[in-house]
Every structure is written in C-alpha cells, then in structure tokens.
Amino acid sequence: MAGTSASKKNAASMAKIKALGACVVVPYLVAALGIAWNSFATPGLGEPMEVDLTGKTFVVTGATSGLGLWHVEVLARWNASLVLPVRNLSKGEALAARLLKEFPDSPPAVVKHMDLGSLDSVRNFTAEYTGPVDVLVLNAGILGSGELVRTEDGFEECLQVNYLSQFLLTHRLLDRIEQSPAGRIVHVSAKAHEWGNFSVADLRSRKVLEMEFTTRKLSMMGNLGGSYADSKLAQVLISGALTRRLKGNAVSISLHPAIAQTGLMTFELGPMEQFLHDEIMQRASRWMGFMQSKEDAPKTQIHVSTHPALQVSGGRYYSALEPPLVDCGKKDEDCAWSVTSPQAADRFMQEDLFEASCWLLDLEDGLCGRGPDELR
C-alpha cells in the first residue's frame, strides 16, 4: 500500500511538472511559429548603399561592443572620421588601433572618455572635443536590472544612460551638427518602445520615466518591458520634438535596429528559463533568421546614418522589421519607413518630455530655448 501511495504521489507530481512545463513552453512555441511565418513571408534587409564618407565626422556612443562596434567598423571602411566617446578608455583605444590597422587609408579614430552614468562626464567630453560633428549616433544603451537603481546624479539608470545623458550630449553638440551641410541625429531605439510608458509627473518629481516599471519584468527578457522600454519610448518621442526645433538641413531620425546577440541581453535566469532560452529560443531564432547575424544586425542604423536620401526624413522611424532597406519599389527614403506606437507619435507627450528634460538638466538656452516649429 505504501508503494502504491508513493507511486500515486509521484504520478501526481509528474503531472504537475508536465502541466507547468506546458504553461512555460507553449507560449514560446506559439511565438516561434509566428516568428517563423514572419521570417518566411518578408524579404531580407538587403545591402545598404555604400557611401563614400570622406570628410564626414561621426560621433558614435556605445562603439566598443555589439551594434555600435559593428556599425563603426563599416563607417571606418567607408572612410568616415570617427569620434568615439567611451566609458572604458583602454577598450576604446584598442578599437581605434585595430580600425587603423584594418583600414589604414581611413582617418584615425579619436577616442575620448565619457560615462553616460554621469552628467559631468558628458559635459567634460563636449568641452574636450571641439571638432566638427556631421552625424551623431546615439547608440549606447543598457538593459537595466528591472529594479530602481539610481545613478550618481539621482536618476533611474535606464532613464539617464539610454536617454537623458544622450539628450544632454545632443544639446551640447547641436550647434556643430547644425553647421554641417547634412547634419543628422540618429536615435537607436527599439521595437520595445511599443511596451514603454511615460509619466511627466514621475519624471519631474521622482526622476524616473514611469514609477511602476518594476512590475513589468518579462520572463526570459528581464527589464526589456520595464524602464528599458520606457527609455526607448523616450528616444522616439524626443526625435519628434527635436524635428520641430532643428535649424538648417539638420534632421533627427529614430529606428529599430535588429534582434541580435550582443552584450545588452545579460540577466539572471532560472534553470528552466535558461534551458528554454539557450536550447530552444536562441537556436530556433538563428535557424529561422529572426536572430540576425553580425553582418546583418547593424544594417538599419548604417543605412539611416549614411544614406543621402534620408536627409529629408526628419522625425521618421525606420525598422529592420520593414525590409528591404533599399530597392523596395518606392523612393529611397521610404524604404523601411515604419510606424511607431501611438504614444510615441503623440505630440503633446513629445513636448512634455522635451520640456521636462530641459528642466531636469537646468537648461534654458540653445536647444532648450527654442519653441516648436509647427511647420516641420
């Protein structure tokens, strides 16, 4: 009888485990089927049009790893002058040395220290680097922990690193960008902006984009739907606000780059989640082409930052999920043009974010002294 009772308990336990496994696995299988259909039903990205960038200066944040690294490798190959503000100077200098060795005919990259977790560091960089800026690529970003972690300046970490410090960088470099015949500000946002929230009251009083972000953690995706998504929404919002204020030929454009294996997606997983992430999701995504290769991953931001036709595309949002980038049967500037979330397109929300950002940084002149030009 004891053996029978134990067998029943084991059977019941196994049934619970199977049910739990089904609850965990089935949603990902359904998502995988949707991804598979999308990958087979849409064309590839294609190859960005190669542009001779001789004489053009690109300031690129987050250039020592992931998408930023792959981006600057292409820019160097196309003869761009690179300015790399980096948190880790030794990594930045090693990258500059490698680029010079691989592309000896291109200008040597300029490497300066800048830590986006410190507003003073951003100010120091913009004071130390006094050269020209044709294109500013705001690529740096962190995923964040999903908890309320604050920087030395008191801001929530994703708010400051992914958005506010880069807004300050834009403000301080704007005169140089607008002096360029084809100045361009490129915000490397993400599709995750569609999950983001924004409260101007929370931003002004609590220095966080939305106070309840800690409740939005996603299984196997960590803070992707939390303050990270909020910061990506802020990038798209501010691009719209900037578009109504830029002078001359300068434009501001945002984009969703790619799904790729970079250093961004690092967070702790439980044993079951780790297995599903590594053995099922990663492998299936690579097999189906949803997870893009190193070669494909930076193509959208390369295209948006370099294609001459996009100089008329101020305020637009481009996406790797709307391929191809070129030869799409429409005007060059309309290829890969995508829609944002309704929140990101809200002009009142864009203006609220702009005004709050200037207020938090105690900025009244320059960019922050300009009203919106409704004709743009």
C-alpha positions in Angstrom: 0.0 0.0 0.0 2.9 2.3 0.9 4.4 1.7 -2.6 1.1 2.3 -4.3 0.6 5.6 -2.4 4.1 6.7 -3.3 3.5 5.9 -6.9 0.3 7.9 -6.9 2.2 10.9 -5.4 5.0 10.6 -7.9 2.4 10.4 -10.8 0.7 13.5 -9.4 3.9 15.3 -9.1 4.9 14.4 -12.6 1.5 15.6 -13.9 2.1 19.0 -12.2 5.6 19.3 -13.7 4.2 18.5 -17.2 1.4 21.0 -16.8 3.9 23.6 -15.6 6.2 22.8 -18.5 3.3 23.2 -20.9 2.4 26.6 -19.4 6.0 27.8 -19.8 6.9 26.2 -23.2 3.6 26.6 -25.2 3.6 30.5 -25.4 7.2 30.4 -26.7 6.3 27.7 -29.3 3.4 29.9 -30.4 5.7 32.9 -30.6 8.2 30.8 -32.6 5.6 29.9 -35.1 4.7 33.5 -35.6 8.3 34.4 -36.0 8.8 31.6 -38.5 5.9 32.8 -40.6 7.2 36.4 -40.5 10.7 35.4 -41.5 9.5 33.4 -44.5 6.9 36.0 -45.5 9.1 39.1 -45.6 12.1 39.9 -47.7 15.7 40.2 -46.4 17.2 43.5 -45.4 19.4 43.7 -48.5 22.7 45.6 -48.5 22.9 49.3 -47.6 24.1 51.5 -50.3 27.8 52.1 -49.8 28.6 55.8 -49.4 32.0 57.5 -49.5 32.1 59.2 -46.1 35.4 61.1 -46.7 35.3 64.4 -44.8 32.3 63.4 -42.7 32.6 63.2 -38.9 30.5 60.7 -36.9 30.2 60.7 -33.2 29.0 57.3 -32.1 28.2 56.3 -28.5 28.5 52.7 -27.4 31.0 51.9 -30.0 33.1 49.3 -28.2 30.6 46.4 -28.3 27.6 45.0 -30.1 25.7 47.0 -32.7 27.9 50.1 -32.1 31.1 48.2 -32.7 29.8 46.6 -35.9 28.5 50.0 -37.1 31.8 51.8 -36.7 33.7 49.0 -38.5 31.6 49.8 -41.6 31.9 53.5 -41.1 35.7 53.2 -41.0 35.7 51.0 -44.1 33.7 53.8 -45.9 36.4 56.4 -44.8 34.4 58.2 -42.1 36.2 60.3 -39.5 35.2 58.7 -36.2 34.9 60.2 -32.7 34.3 57.6 -30.1 33.2 58.8 -26.6 33.7 55.6 -24.4 33.4 54.7 -20.8 36.4 52.3 -21.0 39.3 54.1 -22.5 41.5 51.1 -22.9 38.8 49.3 -24.9 38.3 52.4 -27.0 42.0 52.9 -27.7 42.3 49.2 -28.6 39.4 49.5 -31.0 40.9 52.6 -32.6 44.2 50.8 -33.1 42.5 47.9 -34.7 40.5 50.1 -37.1 43.6 51.9 -38.1 45.4 48.6 -38.8 42.5 47.2 -40.8 41.7 50.5 -42.7 45.0 52.4 -42.9 43.6 54.8 -45.6 40.8 56.0 -43.3 41.3 58.8 -40.7 42.4 57.5 -37.2 39.5 57.4 -34.8 39.5 60.0 -32.0 38.8 58.3 -28.6 37.7 60.4 -25.6 36.3 59.3 -22.2 32.6 59.7 -21.5 30.4 57.9 -18.9 26.7 58.3 -19.6 26.0 57.5 -16.0 27.5 60.9 -15.1 26.2 64.2 -16.5 29.5 65.9 -15.6 31.3 63.3 -17.7 29.1 64.2 -20.7 29.8 67.9 -20.1 33.6 67.2 -19.9 33.6 65.3 -23.2 31.8 68.0 -25.1 34.2 70.6 -23.7 37.2 68.5 -24.5 36.2 67.5 -28.0 35.9 70.8 -30.0 35.9 69.4 -33.6 33.1 69.1 -36.1 30.1 66.8 -36.0 28.1 65.8 -39.1 26.3 62.8 -37.7 25.6 62.0 -34.0 24.6 58.3 -33.5 23.0 57.8 -30.1 23.6 54.0 -29.9 24.7 53.3 -26.3 22.3 51.6 -24.0 21.9 49.3 -21.0 19.1 46.8 -20.3 18.9 47.7 -16.7 18.2 45.4 -13.7 14.5 45.9 -13.5 14.9 47.4 -10.0 15.1 51.0 -9.1 18.8 51.7 -9.4 19.9 55.3 -9.5 23.0 56.9 -11.0 25.3 59.3 -9.2 23.0 62.1 -10.4 20.0 60.5 -8.8 18.2 59.4 -12.0 16.9 55.8 -12.7 19.7 54.1 -14.6 18.0 53.4 -17.9 16.5 56.9 -18.0 19.9 58.5 -17.7 22.2 56.2 -19.7 19.8 55.4 -22.5 18.1 58.8 -22.8 18.8 61.8 -20.6 22.6 61.9 -20.8 22.3 61.5 -24.6 19.8 64.3 -24.7 22.4 66.5 -22.9 25.0 65.3 -25.4 22.7 66.4 -28.3 22.1 69.7 -26.7 25.8 70.5 -26.3 26.8 69.3 -29.8 23.8 70.8 -31.6 25.5 73.9 -32.9 28.1 71.8 -34.6 25.5 69.4 -36.1 23.5 72.3 -37.5 26.7 73.8 -39.0 27.0 70.6 -41.1 25.5 70.7 -44.7 23.8 67.4 -43.8 23.6 67.2 -40.0 21.9 64.2 -38.7 20.9 62.9 -35.2 20.2 59.1 -35.1 18.4 57.6 -32.1 19.0 53.8 -31.9 15.7 53.0 -30.2 13.9 49.6 -30.4 10.6 48.0 -31.1 10.4 47.6 -27.3 9.4 51.3 -27.3 5.9 50.0 -28.0 5.8 48.5 -24.5 7.1 51.7 -22.8 5.2 54.1 -20.6 5.9 57.7 -19.7 4.6 59.9 -16.8 5.8 63.5 -16.9 4.8 63.7 -13.2 7.1 60.8 -12.3 9.9 62.2 -14.4 9.8 65.6 -12.8 9.2 64.5 -9.2 10.9 61.0 -9.0 13.5 61.1 -11.8 12.1 58.0 -13.4 10.1 57.7 -16.7 7.3 55.7 -15.0 7.4 54.6 -11.4 5.6 51.2 -11.9 8.2 49.8 -14.3 9.4 47.2 -11.8 6.0 45.4 -12.2 6.7 44.9 -15.9 9.5 42.4 -15.9 9.2 39.8 -18.6 10.0 36.1 -18.3 13.4 35.4 -20.0 13.6 39.0 -21.1 14.2 40.8 -17.8 13.7 44.5 -17.9 13.0 44.6 -21.6 9.4 45.7 -20.9 10.3 47.9 -18.0 12.4 51.0 -17.7 14.4 49.9 -20.8 11.2 50.1 -22.9 10.4 53.4 -21.3 13.8 54.8 -22.3 13.4 53.5 -25.9 10.0 55.3 -26.0 11.7 58.5 -24.8 14.2 58.3 -27.7 11.4 58.2 -30.3 9.4 60.9 -28.5 12.4 63.3 -28.3 13.2 62.7 -32.0 9.8 64.2 -32.8 10.3 67.2 -30.5 13.8 67.8 -32.0 12.4 67.7 -35.5 10.2 70.8 -34.8 13.3 72.7 -33.5 16.2 71.9 -35.7 17.7 74.6 -37.9 19.1 74.4 -41.4 19.3 71.0 -43.0 19.7 69.0 -39.8 17.3 66.1 -39.2 16.5 63.7 -36.3 15.6 60.1 -37.1 14.9 57.1 -34.8 15.0 53.4 -35.6 14.6 49.8 -34.5 17.9 48.2 -35.4 17.8 44.4 -35.1 17.4 41.3 -32.9 21.0 40.1 -32.4 23.2 38.5 -29.8 25.0 41.5 -28.2 26.2 42.2 -24.7 22.9 44.0 -23.9 20.8 40.9 -23.1 22.5 39.7 -20.0 20.4 38.9 -16.9 19.9 36.0 -14.5 17.5 33.2 -15.4 16.2 30.2 -13.5 17.3 26.7 -14.6 14.2 26.1 -16.7 14.3 29.6 -18.3 18.0 29.3 -19.1 17.4 26.0 -20.8 14.5 27.3 -22.9 16.4 30.5 -23.7 19.6 28.8 -24.8 18.4 25.5 -26.3 15.1 26.5 -27.8 14.7 30.2 -28.4 18.2 31.1 -29.4 18.6 28.1 -31.7 15.2 28.5 -33.3 15.7 32.2 -33.8 19.0 31.7 -35.5 17.6 28.9 -37.7 14.6 30.9 -38.8 16.6 34.1 -39.4 14.8 36.1 -36.8 18.0 36.5 -34.8 20.2 38.4 -37.1 23.9 37.8 -37.8 26.7 40.2 -37.0 26.8 41.2 -40.7 23.0 41.9 -40.9 22.4 43.3 -37.4 23.8 46.9 -37.9 22.5 47.4 -41.4 19.5 49.5 -40.4 21.4 52.0 -38.4 24.2 52.1 -41.0 21.5 52.9 -43.6 19.8 55.5 -41.5 23.0 57.3 -40.6 24.6 57.3 -44.1 22.1 57.2 -47.0 21.9 60.7 -48.5 18.2 60.3 -49.4 17.2 60.2 -45.7 18.2 63.9 -45.3 14.5 64.7 -46.0 13.3 62.2 -43.4 13.3 64.2 -40.2 11.1 62.8 -37.5 10.7 59.4 -39.2 11.2 56.0 -37.6 12.8 53.1 -39.6 12.7 49.5 -38.7 14.6 46.3 -39.6 11.2 44.6 -39.4 10.1 46.5 -42.6 12.6 45.3 -45.1 14.2 45.8 -47.5 16.4 48.9 -46.8 16.9 49.6 -50.5 15.3 48.8 -53.8 11.9 48.4 -52.2 9.9 49.7 -55.2 9.4 53.1 -53.6 11.5 56.2 -53.1 14.8 55.5 -51.3 13.8 57.5 -48.3 10.6 55.5 -47.9 12.2 52.0 -47.8 12.0 50.5 -44.2 10.0 53.5 -43.0 7.8 52.2 -40.2 5.1 53.3 -37.8 5.7 54.0 -34.1 3.4 53.3 -31.2 0.5 55.8 -30.7 2.3 57.1 -27.6 5.5 57.8 -29.5 3.6 59.8 -32.1 1.7 61.9 -29.5 2.9 65.5 -30.0 1.8 66.6 -26.5 3.8 63.7 -25.0 6.8 64.7 -27.1 6.6 68.3 -25.9 6.1 67.2 -22.2 9.2 65.1 -22.4 11.2 67.9 -24.1 10.2 70.5 -21.5 10.8 68.1 -18.5 14.2 67.1 -19.9 15.3 70.8 -20.2 14.0 71.5 -16.7 15.7 68.5 -15.1 19.1 69.5 -16.7 18.6 73.1 -15.8 18.9 74.1 -19.5 17.3 77.3 -20.8 19.5 78.4 -23.7 20.4 76.8 -27.1 18.1 74.0 -28.0 16.0 74.3 -24.8 15.4 78.0 -25.6 13.6 77.1 -28.9 9.9 76.7 -29.3 8.4 74.1 -31.6 8.2 74.9 -35.3 4.8 73.5 -36.2 5.6 73.8 -39.9 8.0 70.8 -39.6 
